[in-house]
Amino acid sequence: MNIQTPTIRTVDDFLRWNEGREGRREFVRGRIVEMMTGGTEQHAELMLQVAFCLKSKLPVSDYIVTAADYAVRTPLGIRYPDVLVKPRSGETRRSLATNEAVLVAEILSPSSLATDFGEKAQEYTALDSLAHYLVLSQDEPRVWLWSRDEEGVFKRPEMIVGQDETVELAGLGIAITLAELYRGIA
């Protein structure tokens, strides 16, 4: 028996096709890319801790914080970041992806290192709405932060290391210590 899959040519085609499917995949440069599932306990815990810290510091009336299941539209397609912050806006609450990400966070794993620092960094920092791109080590309190400067240009990433250090998210008007982000993790 032949099983025909629908032709997926656009981001919207992909989002409709992908909705409710098991497994993880992204849509990049017109191709479906299978993603890692079954990450480490530390990865999962850090992802939730980052989301919790952001949610607890941001005004709930202004921002929505999601983890892993909500997509962001990039210049090359669709990505599912580990954590995403977007403004509460006119976008429908039933949308499958946002064009308005203000912060995207990815947690490193051995298989994602090159992608998180390479093509994802380029895609995310090309978003007009994005103020911060944050990459976190799951092994130690170490983060890399890309932030827009006053002229709206992303600076080179700043590496922040150690429990006593602070991540300044000026675009959101908050700061988070690495001790908060890594509480009970590293």
C-alpha positions, 0 to 999 in steps of 0.5 A: 500500500502506498501512503502519500504525504501532502506536499509541504511547500510553505511554513503554513503547510508545515505547521498544519501538517505538524500539528499534533504529530508525535516527535519533534521537527522543524521546517528549515529552508523548505525541508523538514528537519527531525529534532532530538527527543529524549533529552537529559533530565538536566536539560529538561529541568533547566528549560523549565527553570529558565521559563519559570524565572522569566515568567516570575519576573515579567508582567503576565499582562504584557508577556507570554512565556512558553517552553518547547512546543510553540514555534517561532517563524524565522527567515528560513522557516520554523523553529521550536526554541526551548524557551520563548517570550513574546508580547501579549498581542493581537495574535490569536491564542490558537496560532501555531507560531509567532512573528513577535518573539522578544527572547529566545533561549536554547539549552546546549546539548552535544548534538545542538552545539553547532546549530545553536551557535551557528544557523539558529543564532543567525536566524533568531538575530535576524528577527526584527522583534527579538531583543535577546538570544540566550544559549545556556550550558546544561553542565555548568552556570554558563550562558551566552547572551546576544542583545541588541544595542541602542542602534538595534544591532546585535552585539557579539555574544557575551559569555557570562559564567558563575553563580554570582553573575547576572544576565541583564535583559535590558530589552525586557527590563529585567535581570536574572542571576545565574544562581536563580537559573541554575538553582538545584541544577549545576 
